[in-house]
Amino acid sequence: MDSAGIPDLAGKLQYLFKTIPQDAGRGWYTNEVVVRELGERGVAVTIQHLSNLRNGRRDNPSARLLGGIAEVFGVPVGYFFDQDEERRVNQELETLSQLRRTGGLRLRGSDLSPEGVVQLLAAIREVNRIEGQRREGD
């Protein structure tokens, strides 16, 4: 394997495929579905190439392909490069997975879908970022 590749890219991709379902209850992502969605975003890739990335035979995709994969799965591209970002995203994905298993989240009589929880987590991250900037300015 080329030392310039992304460490454990295959493991990261496998985790995304097994953890993040498609929208609207269409089941889990497959190589074919991801290739089609990438094509819709203008990113050309073959099923074989994606398969090679997932099974570790390749570990150095183009920035455009990696960005497209991140977009399909709804994760920041930093997920593939930054261990702290990967850990944070994996924690959020585990939370969502638990919510799916238990049927969602209830807040004061309002059910939140997994997508709603993602929005809630994003809002919490933004508040934390803003408050962190305020603390740095003190």
N, CA, C and O atoms as CSV, one atom per row, in Angstrom:
chain,resi,resn,atom,element,x,y,z
A,1,MET,N,N,0.848,-1.173,0.000
A,1,MET,CA,C,0.000,0.000,0.000
A,1,MET,C,C,0.893,1.235,0.000
A,1,MET,O,O,1.922,1.252,0.674
A,2,ASP,N,N,0.516,2.253,-0.736
A,2,ASP,CA,C,1.251,3.507,-0.831
A,2,ASP,C,C,1.206,4.215,0.519
A,2,ASP,O,O,0.136,4.382,1.105
A,3,SER,N,N,2.385,4.634,1.013
A,3,SER,CA,C,2.427,5.279,2.326
A,3,SER,C,C,1.739,6.640,2.317
A,3,SER,O,O,1.459,7.196,3.379
A,4,ALA,N,N,1.461,7.186,1.122
A,4,ALA,CA,C,0.775,8.473,1.041
A,4,ALA,C,C,-0.737,8.323,1.183
A,4,ALA,O,O,-1.466,9.315,1.170
A,5,GLY,N,N,-1.204,7.093,1.317
A,5,GLY,CA,C,-2.640,6.857,1.422
A,5,GLY,C,C,-3.201,7.298,2.761
A,5,GLY,O,O,-2.469,7.694,3.668
A,6,ILE,N,N,-4.513,7.220,2.858
A,6,ILE,CA,C,-5.219,7.619,4.078
A,6,ILE,C,C,-5.232,6.435,5.040
A,6,ILE,O,O,-5.748,5.370,4.702
A,7,PRO,N,N,-4.668,6.609,6.237
A,7,PRO,CA,C,-4.649,5.496,7.194
A,7,PRO,C,C,-6.061,4.986,7.501
A,7,PRO,O,O,-6.970,5.768,7.776
A,8,ASP,N,N,-6.223,3.682,7.449
A,8,ASP,CA,C,-7.473,2.982,7.760
A,8,ASP,C,C,-8.672,3.506,6.986
A,8,ASP,O,O,-9.784,3.530,7.513
A,9,LEU,N,N,-8.460,3.927,5.741
A,9,LEU,CA,C,-9.576,4.391,4.926
A,9,LEU,C,C,-10.641,3.308,4.801
A,9,LEU,O,O,-11.833,3.592,4.909
A,10,ALA,N,N,-10.216,2.071,4.573
A,10,ALA,CA,C,-11.181,0.976,4.414
A,10,ALA,C,C,-12.051,0.832,5.658
A,10,ALA,O,O,-13.266,0.673,5.542
A,11,GLY,N,N,-11.458,0.885,6.827
A,11,GLY,CA,C,-12.224,0.772,8.069
A,11,GLY,C,C,-13.214,1.908,8.237
A,11,GLY,O,O,-14.342,1.698,8.682
A,12,LYS,N,N,-12.793,3.109,7.881
A,12,LYS,CA,C,-13.678,4.267,7.992
A,12,LYS,C,C,-14.855,4.134,7.026
A,12,LYS,O,O,-16.000,4.400,7.391
A,13,LEU,N,N,-14.565,3.725,5.802
A,13,LEU,CA,C,-15.645,3.545,4.826
A,13,LEU,C,C,-16.597,2.440,5.261
A,13,LEU,O,O,-17.815,2.601,5.182
A,14,GLN,N,N,-16.056,1.333,5.714
A,14,GLN,CA,C,-16.914,0.230,6.161
A,14,GLN,C,C,-17.821,0.689,7.302
A,14,GLN,O,O,-18.996,0.325,7.351
A,15,TYR,N,N,-17.278,1.483,8.210
A,15,TYR,CA,C,-18.081,1.975,9.325
A,15,TYR,C,C,-19.233,2.837,8.826
A,15,TYR,O,O,-20.362,2.704,9.299
A,16,LEU,N,N,-18.950,3.726,7.866
A,16,LEU,CA,C,-20.015,4.570,7.315
A,16,LEU,C,C,-21.086,3.726,6.646
A,16,LEU,O,O,-22.277,3.959,6.849
A,17,PHE,N,N,-20.672,2.746,5.848
A,17,PHE,CA,C,-21.628,1.898,5.138
A,17,PHE,C,C,-22.503,1.107,6.109
A,17,PHE,O,O,-23.687,0.903,5.842
A,18,LYS,N,N,-21.942,0.662,7.227
A,18,LYS,CA,C,-22.740,-0.174,8.149
A,18,LYS,C,C,-23.521,0.647,9.164
A,18,LYS,O,O,-24.386,0.109,9.855
A,19,THR,N,N,-23.230,1.950,9.266
A,19,THR,CA,C,-23.841,2.765,10.305
A,19,THR,C,C,-24.882,3.747,9.780
A,19,THR,O,O,-25.847,4.055,10.480
A,20,ILE,N,N,-24.699,4.240,8.564
A,20,ILE,CA,C,-25.568,5.289,8.040
A,20,ILE,C,C,-26.530,4.717,7.008
A,20,ILE,O,O,-26.100,4.282,5.939
A,21,PRO,N,N,-27.814,4.713,7.308
A,21,PRO,CA,C,-28.791,4.240,6.323
A,21,PRO,C,C,-29.104,5.330,5.304
A,21,PRO,O,O,-28.878,6.516,5.541
A,22,GLN,N,N,-29.631,4.889,4.161
A,22,GLN,CA,C,-30.102,5.846,3.171
A,22,GLN,C,C,-31.301,6.597,3.738
A,22,GLN,O,O,-31.914,6.164,4.715
A,23,ASP,N,N,-31.624,7.720,3.117
A,23,ASP,CA,C,-32.797,8.491,3.515
A,23,ASP,C,C,-34.078,7.727,3.215
A,23,ASP,O,O,-34.086,6.797,2.408
A,24,ALA,N,N,-35.136,8.119,3.858
A,24,ALA,CA,C,-36.499,7.638,3.593
A,24,ALA,C,C,-36.635,6.121,3.701
A,24,ALA,O,O,-37.397,5.508,2.952
A,25,GLY,N,N,-35.901,5.521,4.626
A,25,GLY,CA,C,-36.080,4.096,4.876
A,25,GLY,C,C,-35.771,3.194,3.697
A,25,GLY,O,O,-36.369,2.127,3.561
A,26,ARG,N,N,-34.834,3.611,2.832
A,26,ARG,CA,C,-34.507,2.792,1.657
A,26,ARG,C,C,-33.434,1.750,1.953
A,26,ARG,O,O,-32.880,1.171,1.019
A,27,GLY,N,N,-33.136,1.501,3.182
A,27,GLY,CA,C,-32.148,0.483,3.521
A,27,GLY,C,C,-30.737,1.049,3.588
A,27,GLY,O,O,-30.535,2.262,3.657
A,28,TRP,N,N,-29.778,0.151,3.566
A,28,TRP,CA,C,-28.373,0.521,3.721
A,28,TRP,C,C,-27.753,0.855,2.369
A,28,TRP,O,O,-28.192,0.376,1.323
A,29,TYR,N,N,-26.732,1.681,2.425
A,29,TYR,CA,C,-25.994,2.011,1.207
A,29,TYR,C,C,-25.277,0.783,0.683
A,29,TYR,O,O,-24.793,-0.045,1.455
A,30,THR,N,N,-25.213,0.672,-0.629
A,30,THR,CA,C,-24.407,-0.333,-1.309
A,30,THR,C,C,-23.416,0.410,-2.192
A,30,THR,O,O,-23.558,1.613,-2.414
A,31,ASN,N,N,-22.424,-0.294,-2.690
A,31,ASN,CA,C,-21.481,0.334,-3.619
A,31,ASN,C,C,-22.224,0.932,-4.805
A,31,ASN,O,O,-21.911,2.037,-5.247
A,32,GLU,N,N,-23.204,0.202,-5.316
A,32,GLU,CA,C,-23.950,0.659,-6.483
A,32,GLU,C,C,-24.692,1.970,-6.198
A,32,GLU,O,O,-24.684,2.886,-7.020
A,33,VAL,N,N,-25.324,2.049,-5.043
A,33,VAL,CA,C,-26.076,3.255,-4.669
A,33,VAL,C,C,-25.123,4.438,-4.513
A,33,VAL,O,O,-25.409,5.531,-5.001
A,34,VAL,N,N,-23.997,4.230,-3.839
A,34,VAL,CA,C,-23.043,5.323,-3.630
A,34,VAL,C,C,-22.466,5.786,-4.963
A,34,VAL,O,O,-22.327,6.989,-5.185
A,35,VAL,N,N,-22.129,4.856,-5.851
A,35,VAL,CA,C,-21.606,5.231,-7.173
A,35,VAL,C,C,-22.646,6.060,-7.928
A,35,VAL,O,O,-22.305,7.051,-8.573
A,36,ARG,N,N,-23.902,5.655,-7.846
A,36,ARG,CA,C,-24.966,6.411,-8.520
A,36,ARG,C,C,-25.098,7.817,-7.914
A,36,ARG,O,O,-25.190,8.804,-8.644
A,37,GLU,N,N,-25.106,7.901,-6.586
A,37,GLU,CA,C,-25.232,9.211,-5.936
A,37,GLU,C,C,-24.019,10.099,-6.220
A,37,GLU,O,O,-24.160,11.311,-6.378
A,38,LEU,N,N,-22.844,9.505,-6.285
A,38,LEU,CA,C,-21.655,10.280,-6.640
A,38,LEU,C,C,-21.785,10.812,-8.061
A,38,LEU,O,O,-21.456,11.967,-8.332
A,39,GLY,N,N,-22.269,9.958,-8.973
A,39,GLY,CA,C,-22.477,10.383,-10.357
A,39,GLY,C,C,-23.437,11.547,-10.453
A,39,GLY,O,O,-23.234,12.457,-11.257
A,40,GLU,N,N,-24.499,11.527,-9.627
A,40,GLU,CA,C,-25.459,12.631,-9.604
A,40,GLU,C,C,-24.815,13.923,-9.122
A,40,GLU,O,O,-25.306,15.014,-9.409
A,41,ARG,N,N,-23.714,13.797,-8.388
A,41,ARG,CA,C,-22.982,14.973,-7.896
A,41,ARG,C,C,-21.827,15.339,-8.832
A,41,ARG,O,O,-21.047,16.243,-8.535
A,42,GLY,N,N,-21.722,14.646,-9.942
A,42,GLY,CA,C,-20.665,14.935,-10.909
A,42,GLY,C,C,-19.335,14.292,-10.599
A,42,GLY,O,O,-18.305,14.704,-11.133
A,43,VAL,N,N,-19.342,13.282,-9.736
A,43,VAL,CA,C,-18.112,12.585,-9.369
A,43,VAL,C,C,-18.165,11.181,-9.976
A,43,VAL,O,O,-18.954,10.338,-9.550
A,44,ALA,N,N,-17.323,10.949,-10.966
A,44,ALA,CA,C,-17.316,9.654,-11.655
A,44,ALA,C,C,-16.398,8.676,-10.920
A,44,ALA,O,O,-15.248,8.991,-10.615
A,45,VAL,N,N,-16.925,7.493,-10.646
A,45,VAL,CA,C,-16.152,6.421,-10.030
A,45,VAL,C,C,-16.814,5.099,-10.409
A,45,VAL,O,O,-18.030,5.037,-10.594
A,46,THR,N,N,-16.023,4.062,-10.521
A,46,THR,CA,C,-16.581,2.748,-10.834
A,46,THR,C,C,-16.901,2.003,-9.545
A,46,THR,O,O,-16.350,2.295,-8.483
A,47,ILE,N,N,-17.785,1.056,-9.662
A,47,ILE,CA,C,-18.109,0.200,-8.516
A,47,ILE,C,C,-16.855,-0.529,-8.056
A,47,ILE,O,O,-16.631,-0.686,-6.856
A,48,GLN,N,N,-16.037,-0.974,-9.002
A,48,GLN,CA,C,-14.805,-1.695,-8.655
A,48,GLN,C,C,-13.850,-0.807,-7.850
A,48,GLN,O,O,-13.261,-1.254,-6.865
A,49,HIS,N,N,-13.703,0.441,-8.272
A,49,HIS,CA,C,-12.790,1.338,-7.542
A,49,HIS,C,C,-13.303,1.576,-6.118
A,49,HIS,O,O,-12.526,1.542,-5.164
A,50,LEU,N,N,-14.595,1.814,-5.976
A,50,LEU,CA,C,-15.157,2.009,-4.636
A,50,LEU,C,C,-14.971,0.744,-3.804
A,50,LEU,O,O,-14.634,0.818,-2.623
A,51,SER,N,N,-15.189,-0.394,-4.410
A,51,SER,CA,C,-14.984,-1.662,-3.711
A,51,SER,C,C,-13.534,-1.798,-3.254
A,51,SER,O,O,-13.275,-2.243,-2.135
A,52,ASN,N,N,-12.588,-1.416,-4.110
A,52,ASN,CA,C,-11.171,-1.474,-3.745
A,52,ASN,C,C,-10.853,-0.554,-2.567
A,52,ASN,O,O,-10.030,-0.892,-1.716
A,53,LEU,N,N,-11.500,0.599,-2.519
A,53,LEU,CA,C,-11.308,1.499,-1.378
A,53,LEU,C,C,-11.875,0.883,-0.106
A,53,LEU,O,O,-11.266,0.969,0.960
A,54,ARG,N,N,-13.040,0.265,-0.225
A,54,ARG,CA,C,-13.698,-0.328,0.949
A,54,ARG,C,C,-12.958,-1.540,1.493
A,54,ARG,O,O,-12.983,-1.790,2.698
A,55,ASN,N,N,-12.301,-2.294,0.622
A,55,ASN,CA,C,-11.631,-3.501,1.112
A,55,ASN,C,C,-10.135,-3.325,1.310
A,55,ASN,O,O,-9.432,-4.290,1.609
A,56,GLY,N,N,-9.636,-2.094,1.145
A,56,GLY,CA,C,-8.243,-1.809,1.453
A,56,GLY,C,C,-7.257,-2.041,0.331
A,56,GLY,O,O,-6.054,-1.882,0.538
A,57,ARG,N,N,-7.717,-2.407,-0.841
A,57,ARG,CA,C,-6.791,-2.586,-1.958
A,57,ARG,C,C,-6.303,-1.241,-2.497
A,57,ARG,O,O,-5.258,-1.172,-3.144
A,58,ARG,N,N,-7.041,-0.195,-2.238
A,58,ARG,CA,C,-6.664,1.179,-2.594
A,58,ARG,C,C,-6.916,2.048,-1.361
A,58,ARG,O,O,-7.848,1.808,-0.593
A,59,ASP,N,N,-6.060,3.069,-1.190
A,59,ASP,CA,C,-6.242,3.929,-0.023
A,59,ASP,C,C,-5.905,5.391,-0.300
A,59,ASP,O,O,-5.672,6.163,0.630
A,60,ASN,N,N,-5.877,5.771,-1.577
A,60,ASN,CA,C,-5.510,7.144,-1.902
A,60,ASN,C,C,-6.447,7.712,-2.969
A,60,ASN,O,O,-6.018,7.968,-4.094
A,61,PRO,N,N,-7.723,7.913,-2.624
A,61,PRO,CA,C,-8.669,8.455,-3.605
A,61,PRO,C,C,-8.393,9.931,-3.877
A,61,PRO,O,O,-7.713,10.603,-3.101
A,62,SER,N,N,-8.925,10.415,-4.978
A,62,SER,CA,C,-8.795,11.847,-5.264
A,62,SER,C,C,-9.567,12.647,-4.212
A,62,SER,O,O,-10.477,12.136,-3.558
A,63,ALA,N,N,-9.178,13.906,-4.071
A,63,ALA,CA,C,-9.882,14.789,-3.134
A,63,ALA,C,C,-11.344,14.929,-3.536
A,63,ALA,O,O,-12.226,14.989,-2.680
A,64,ARG,N,N,-11.596,14.982,-4.837
A,64,ARG,CA,C,-12.970,15.129,-5.329
A,64,ARG,C,C,-13.812,13.910,-4.948
A,64,ARG,O,O,-14.953,14.053,-4.508
A,65,LEU,N,N,-13.248,12.712,-5.119
A,65,LEU,CA,C,-13.974,11.487,-4.765
A,65,LEU,C,C,-14.216,11.436,-3.259
A,65,LEU,O,O,-15.324,11.129,-2.820
A,66,LEU,N,N,-13.199,11.731,-2.476
A,66,LEU,CA,C,-13.351,11.678,-1.026
A,66,LEU,C,C,-14.385,12.703,-0.545
A,66,LEU,O,O,-15.196,12.414,0.334
A,67,GLY,N,N,-14.342,13.904,-1.136
A,67,GLY,CA,C,-15.335,14.915,-0.794
A,67,GLY,C,C,-16.737,14.466,-1.155
A,67,GLY,O,O,-17.684,14.716,-0.410
A,68,GLY,N,N,-16.877,13.796,-2.307
A,68,GLY,CA,C,-18.179,13.282,-2.724
A,68,GLY,C,C,-18.690,12.205,-1.784
A,68,GLY,O,O,-19.871,12.186,-1.437
A,69,ILE,N,N,-17.807,11.310,-1.372
A,69,ILE,CA,C,-18.195,10.253,-0.432
A,69,ILE,C,C,-18.653,10.877,0.892
A,69,ILE,O,O,-19.668,10.475,1.461
A,70,ALA,N,N,-17.890,11.859,1.368
A,70,ALA,CA,C,-18.270,12.542,2.612
A,70,ALA,C,C,-19.646,13.177,2.463
A,70,ALA,O,O,-20.464,13.117,3.381
A,71,GLU,N,N,-19.903,13.784,1.307
A,71,GLU,CA,C,-21.199,14.431,1.072
A,71,GLU,C,C,-22.329,13.406,1.043
A,71,GLU,O,O,-23.387,13.634,1.629
A,72,VAL,N,N,-22.115,12.288,0.369
A,72,VAL,CA,C,-23.151,11.246,0.302
A,72,VAL,C,C,-23.531,10.784,1.708
A,72,VAL,O,O,-24.712,10.623,2.016
A,73,PHE,N,N,-22.534,10.573,2.551
A,73,PHE,CA,C,-22.799,10.063,3.896
A,73,PHE,C,C,-23.095,11.164,4.916
A,73,PHE,O,O,-23.438,10.873,6.062
A,74,GLY,N,N,-22.964,12.422,4.502
A,74,GLY,CA,C,-23.287,13.525,5.408
A,74,GLY,C,C,-22.290,13.732,6.521
A,74,GLY,O,O,-22.654,14.171,7.612
A,75,VAL,N,N,-21.014,13.417,6.252
A,75,VAL,CA,C,-19.971,13.638,7.246
A,75,VAL,C,C,-18.990,14.666,6.701
A,75,VAL,O,O,-18.884,14.827,5.485
A,76,PRO,N,N,-18.274,15.362,7.569
A,76,PRO,CA,C,-17.265,16.305,7.087
A,76,PRO,C,C,-16.087,15.541,6.477
A,76,PRO,O,O,-15.755,14.447,6.932
A,77,VAL,N,N,-15.461,16.108,5.459
A,77,VAL,CA,C,-14.343,15.429,4.818
A,77,VAL,C,C,-13.193,15.219,5.811
A,77,VAL,O,O,-12.385,14.305,5.646
A,78,GLY,N,N,-13.126,16.066,6.835
A,78,GLY,CA,C,-12.117,15.893,7.877
A,78,GLY,C,C,-12.217,14.571,8.605
A,78,GLY,O,O,-11.256,14.140,9.243
A,79,TYR,N,N,-13.364,13.922,8.518
A,79,TYR,CA,C,-13.566,12.598,9.123
A,79,TYR,C,C,-12.470,11.632,8.688
A,79,TYR,O,O,-12.047,10.777,9.466
A,80,PHE,N,N,-12.014,11.768,7.454
A,80,PHE,CA,C,-11.038,10.830,6.902
A,80,PHE,C,C,-9.599,11.164,7.286
A,80,PHE,O,O,-8.705,10.339,7.097
A,81,PHE,N,N,-9.363,12.363,7.823
A,81,PHE,CA,C,-7.999,12.813,8.078
A,81,PHE,C,C,-7.679,13.113,9.534
A,81,PHE,O,O,-6.533,12.961,9.956
A,82,ASP,N,N,-8.659,13.531,10.297
A,82,ASP,CA,C,-8.445,14.027,11.647
A,82,ASP,C,C,-9.054,13.052,12.647
A,82,ASP,O,O,-10.259,12.805,12.628
A,83,GLN,N,N,-8.215,12.500,13.519
A,83,GLN,CA,C,-8.700,11.502,14.477
A,83,GLN,C,C,-9.742,12.071,15.434
A,83,GLN,O,O,-10.694,11.376,15.792
A,84,ASP,N,N,-9.578,13.316,15.849
A,84,ASP,CA,C,-10.570,13.923,16.739
A,84,ASP,C,C,-11.911,14.073,16.021
A,84,ASP,O,O,-12.964,13.806,16.599
A,85,GLU,N,N,-11.864,14.503,14.759
A,85,GLU,CA,C,-13.094,14.633,13.964
A,85,GLU,C,C,-13.736,13.255,13.757
A,85,GLU,O,O,-14.954,13.113,13.866
A,86,GLU,N,N,-12.926,12.262,13.464
A,86,GLU,CA,C,-13.446,10.899,13.285
A,86,GLU,C,C,-14.119,10.411,14.569
A,86,GLU,O,O,-15.207,9.838,14.526
A,87,ARG,N,N,-13.479,10.637,15.687
A,87,ARG,CA,C,-14.032,10.202,16.987
A,87,ARG,C,C,-15.367,10.906,17.258
A,87,ARG,O,O,-16.332,10.275,17.690
A,88,ARG,N,N,-15.412,12.230,16.999
A,88,ARG,CA,C,-16.637,12.998,17.226
A,88,ARG,C,C,-17.768,12.496,16.341
A,88,ARG,O,O,-18.885,12.284,16.812
A,89,VAL,N,N,-17.477,12.308,15.062
A,89,VAL,CA,C,-18.505,11.828,14.129
A,89,VAL,C,C,-18.963,10.433,14.528
A,89,VAL,O,O,-20.161,10.149,14.517
A,90,ASN,N,N,-18.031,9.566,14.878
A,90,ASN,CA,C,-18.406,8.202,15.270
A,90,ASN,C,C,-19.282,8.196,16.515
A,90,ASN,O,O,-20.193,7.376,16.628
A,91,GLN,N,N,-19.016,9.106,17.451
A,91,GLN,CA,C,-19.872,9.208,18.643
A,91,GLN,C,C,-21.279,9.634,18.243
A,91,GLN,O,O,-22.260,9.085,18.744
A,92,GLU,N,N,-21.383,10.609,17.344
A,92,GLU,CA,C,-22.696,11.060,16.884
A,92,GLU,C,C,-23.422,9.932,16.146
A,92,GLU,O,O,-24.621,9.731,16.334
A,93,LEU,N,N,-22.686,9.202,15.309
A,93,LEU,CA,C,-23.302,8.101,14.567
A,93,LEU,C,C,-23.774,6.999,15.506
A,93,LEU,O,O,-24.821,6.392,15.282
A,94,GLU,N,N,-23.011,6.746,16.545
A,94,GLU,CA,C,-23.427,5.739,17.525
A,94,GLU,C,C,-24.692,6.197,18.252
A,94,GLU,O,O,-25.585,5.391,18.513
A,95,THR,N,N,-24.768,7.477,18.576
A,95,THR,CA,C,-25.973,8.021,19.202
A,95,THR,C,C,-27.176,7.843,18.280
A,95,THR,O,O,-28.242,7.405,18.712
A,96,LEU,N,N,-26.993,8.189,17.004
A,96,LEU,CA,C,-28.088,8.027,16.043
A,96,LEU,C,C,-28.494,6.567,15.894
A,96,LEU,O,O,-29.678,6.250,15.787
A,97,SER,N,N,-27.508,5.689,15.889
A,97,SER,CA,C,-27.796,4.260,15.777
A,97,SER,C,C,-28.626,3.785,16.967
A,97,SER,O,O,-29.574,3.018,16.803
A,98,GLN,N,N,-28.269,4.240,18.154
A,98,GLN,CA,C,-29.034,3.886,19.351
A,98,GLN,C,C,-30.448,4.449,19.269
A,98,GLN,O,O,-31.407,3.781,19.654
A,99,LEU,N,N,-30.579,5.667,18.772
A,99,LEU,CA,C,-31.905,6.265,18.634
A,99,LEU,C,C,-32.763,5.489,17.642
A,99,LEU,O,O,-33.958,5.300,17.870
A,100,ARG,N,N,-32.165,5.042,16.551
A,100,ARG,CA,C,-32.916,4.238,15.574
A,100,ARG,C,C,-33.402,2.950,16.216
A,100,ARG,O,O,-34.531,2.517,15.986
A,101,ARG,N,N,-32.533,2.334,17.030
A,101,ARG,CA,C,-32.909,1.074,17.669
A,101,ARG,C,C,-34.025,1.273,18.692
A,101,ARG,O,O,-34.857,0.387,18.894
A,102,THR,N,N,-34.038,2.437,19.335
A,102,THR,CA,C,-35.039,2.665,20.377
A,102,THR,C,C,-36.253,3.441,19.878
A,102,THR,O,O,-37.192,3.682,20.637
A,103,GLY,N,N,-36.238,3.831,18.609
A,103,GLY,CA,C,-37.412,4.474,18.029
A,103,GLY,C,C,-37.431,5.981,18.060
A,103,GLY,O,O,-38.481,6.579,17.822
A,104,GLY,N,N,-36.312,6.622,18.345
A,104,GLY,CA,C,-36.267,8.074,18.261
A,104,GLY,C,C,-36.056,8.748,19.596
A,104,GLY,O,O,-35.770,8.099,20.602
A,105,LEU,N,N,-36.198,10.035,19.591
A,105,LEU,CA,C,-35.962,10.860,20.766
A,105,LEU,C,C,-37.199,11.706,21.024
A,105,LEU,O,O,-37.773,12.278,20.097
A,106,ARG,N,N,-37.602,11.781,22.271
A,106,ARG,CA,C,-38.756,12.614,22.620
A,106,ARG,C,C,-38.262,13.776,23.471
A,106,ARG,O,O,-37.579,13.586,24.477
A,107,LEU,N,N,-38.621,14.977,23.048
A,107,LEU,CA,C,-38.323,16.179,23.806
A,107,LEU,C,C,-39.618,16.935,24.021
A,107,LEU,O,O,-40.205,17.459,23.075
A,108,ARG,N,N,-40.061,16.990,25.263
A,108,ARG,CA,C,-41.301,17.707,25.603
A,108,ARG,C,C,-42.434,17.393,24.639
A,108,ARG,O,O,-43.054,18.297,24.079
A,109,GLY,N,N,-42.695,16.130,24.453
A,109,GLY,CA,C,-43.831,15.710,23.647
A,109,GLY,C,C,-43.603,15.735,22.149
A,109,GLY,O,O,-44.532,15.469,21.387
A,110,SER,N,N,-42.397,16.045,21.701
A,110,SER,CA,C,-42.119,16.126,20.269
A,110,SER,C,C,-41.153,15.015,19.880
A,110,SER,O,O,-40.056,14.924,20.431
A,111,ASP,N,N,-41.553,14.173,18.937
A,111,ASP,CA,C,-40.659,13.121,18.451
A,111,ASP,C,C,-39.666,13.712,17.468
A,111,ASP,O,O,-40.046,14.489,16.592
A,112,LEU,N,N,-38.395,13.350,17.605
A,112,LEU,CA,C,-37.376,13.768,16.650
A,112,LEU,C,C,-36.947,12.556,15.843
A,112,LEU,O,O,-36.631,11.504,16.399
A,113,SER,N,N,-36.939,12.711,14.557
A,113,SER,CA,C,-36.427,11.666,13.672
A,113,SER,C,C,-34.908,11.649,13.771
A,113,SER,O,O,-34.325,12.581,14.325
A,114,PRO,N,N,-34.251,10.616,13.247
A,114,PRO,CA,C,-32.783,10.636,13.218
A,114,PRO,C,C,-32.237,11.880,12.526
A,114,PRO,O,O,-31.222,12.432,12.950
A,115,GLU,N,N,-32.906,12.322,11.463
A,115,GLU,CA,C,-32.452,13.527,10.757
A,115,GLU,C,C,-32.583,14.749,11.668
A,115,GLU,O,O,-31.723,15.630,11.661
A,116,GLY,N,N,-33.662,14.796,12.448
A,116,GLY,CA,C,-33.840,15.886,13.396
A,116,GLY,C,C,-32.763,15.890,14.464
A,116,GLY,O,O,-32.302,16.948,14.892
A,117,VAL,N,N,-32.364,14.704,14.892
A,117,VAL,CA,C,-31.296,14.604,15.892
A,117,VAL,C,C,-29.985,15.116,15.303
A,117,VAL,O,O,-29.222,15.792,15.994
A,118,VAL,N,N,-29.715,14.804,14.042
A,118,VAL,CA,C,-28.506,15.312,13.385
A,118,VAL,C,C,-28.521,16.838,13.399
A,118,VAL,O,O,-27.506,17.472,13.688
A,119,GLN,N,N,-29.681,17.424,13.085
A,119,GLN,CA,C,-29.805,18.879,13.111
A,119,GLN,C,C,-29.580,19.411,14.525
A,119,GLN,O,O,-28.916,20.431,14.709
A,120,LEU,N,N,-30.126,18.730,15.507
A,120,LEU,CA,C,-29.952,19.143,16.899
A,120,LEU,C,C,-28.480,19.083,17.293
A,120,LEU,O,O,-27.975,20.009,17.926
A,121,LEU,N,N,-27.796,18.019,16.933
A,121,LEU,CA,C,-26.378,17.892,17.246
A,121,LEU,C,C,-25.563,18.982,16.555
A,121,LEU,O,O,-24.629,19.526,17.144
A,122,ALA,N,N,-25.911,19.303,15.306
A,122,ALA,CA,C,-25.211,20.375,14.583
A,122,ALA,C,C,-25.406,21.707,15.299
A,122,ALA,O,O,-24.469,22.496,15.418
A,123,ALA,N,N,-26.622,21.955,15.772
A,123,ALA,CA,C,-26.893,23.201,16.496
A,123,ALA,C,C,-26.085,23.248,17.797
A,123,ALA,O,O,-25.558,24.300,18.159
A,124,ILE,N,N,-25.988,22.136,18.487
A,124,ILE,CA,C,-25.214,22.077,19.729
A,124,ILE,C,C,-23.737,22.342,19.447
A,124,ILE,O,O,-23.080,23.071,20.190
A,125,ARG,N,N,-23.215,21.745,18.365
A,125,ARG,CA,C,-21.822,21.994,17.981
A,125,ARG,C,C,-21.592,23.479,17.712
A,125,ARG,O,O,-20.576,24.037,18.125
A,126,GLU,N,N,-22.531,24.114,17.023
A,126,GLU,CA,C,-22.398,25.536,16.694
A,126,GLU,C,C,-22.414,26.382,17.963
A,126,GLU,O,O,-21.622,27.316,18.084
A,127,VAL,N,N,-23.292,26.077,18.903
A,127,VAL,CA,C,-23.321,26.806,20.170
A,127,VAL,C,C,-22.000,26.615,20.905
A,127,VAL,O,O,-21.450,27.575,21.446
A,128,ASN,N,N,-21.486,25.388,20.930
A,128,ASN,CA,C,-20.194,25.135,21.585
A,128,ASN,C,C,-19.077,25.924,20.920
A,128,ASN,O,O,-18.203,26.455,21.606
A,129,ARG,N,N,-19.093,26.009,19.588
A,129,ARG,CA,C,-18.074,26.755,18.855
A,129,ARG,C,C,-18.138,28.237,19.222
A,129,ARG,O,O,-17.111,28.858,19.494
A,130,ILE,N,N,-19.341,28.797,19.228
A,130,ILE,CA,C,-19.518,30.216,19.552
A,130,ILE,C,C,-19.081,30.493,20.984
A,130,ILE,O,O,-18.379,31.471,21.242
A,131,GLU,N,N,-19.494,29.637,21.916
A,131,GLU,CA,C,-19.107,29.840,23.310
A,131,GLU,C,C,-17.607,29.692,23.494
A,131,GLU,O,O,-17.010,30.395,24.311
A,132,GLY,N,N,-16.995,28.791,22.748
A,132,GLY,CA,C,-15.545,28.637,22.805
A,132,GLY,C,C,-14.834,29.891,22.330
A,132,GLY,O,O,-13.809,30.277,22.892
A,133,GLN,N,N,-15.373,30.531,21.292
A,133,GLN,CA,C,-14.789,31.772,20.801
A,133,GLN,C,C,-14.934,32.880,21.846
A,133,GLN,O,O,-14.028,33.693,22.025
A,134,ARG,N,N,-16.075,32.906,22.531
A,134,ARG,CA,C,-16.281,33.920,23.581
A,134,ARG,C,C,-15.278,33.739,24.709
A,134,ARG,O,O,-14.713,34.711,25.210
A,135,ARG,N,N,-15.058,32.480,25.108
A,135,ARG,CA,C,-14.099,32.208,26.200
A,135,ARG,C,C,-12.694,32.628,25.799
A,135,ARG,O,O,-11.945,33.156,26.621
A,136,GLU,N,N,-12.325,32.393,24.525
A,136,GLU,CA,C,-11.004,32.774,24.052
A,136,GLU,C,C,-10.843,34.282,24.030
A,136,GLU,O,O,-9.734,34.787,24.205
A,137,GLY,N,N,-11.938,35.014,23.816
A,137,GLY,CA,C,-11.905,36.470,23.755
A,137,GLY,C,C,-11.873,37.140,25.117
A,137,GLY,O,O,-11.614,38.339,25.216
A,138,ASP,N,N,-12.138,36.361,26.180
A,138,ASP,CA,C,-12.175,36.939,27.547
A,138,ASP,C,C,-10.796,37.339,28.006
A,138,ASP,O,O,-10.637,37.838,29.120
